[in-house]
């Protein structure tokens, strides 16, 4: 581990203004947990959290995992992202828990489980993805 949750959050917010509402709640070996506070802007027709919101939470959790383990490699980028929507995401804070599967020299492979504060025991989406590390 190179960075704690506060430093990881500062790097994310500093490099990506759209991530102003992202809270990095916890980082530990092999794990990063982020939360995006609920807003009605997250809803899609039908009163559920939208796919783009869930995507953003998952991608940000993966980025937090990469940064916390590697340090300020700000040019690490999403290389692959696959999302399976499992259940309707009831309105509430969106939580994303990213787990490290492989930390390679060029590629970091992870999976993410997403849920909302409305039903924390119910996984609403599962993501597998990877980040490419910058050459150097």
Secondary structure, DSSP 8 states (H G I E B T S, - for coil): ----HHHHHHHHHHH-GGGTTEEEEEEETTEEEEEE---GGGEETTTEE-HHHHHHHHHHHHHHHHHHHH-S-TT-EEEEEEEEE-S--BSS-EEEEEEEEEE-SSEEEEEEEEEEGGGTTS--EEEEEEEE----
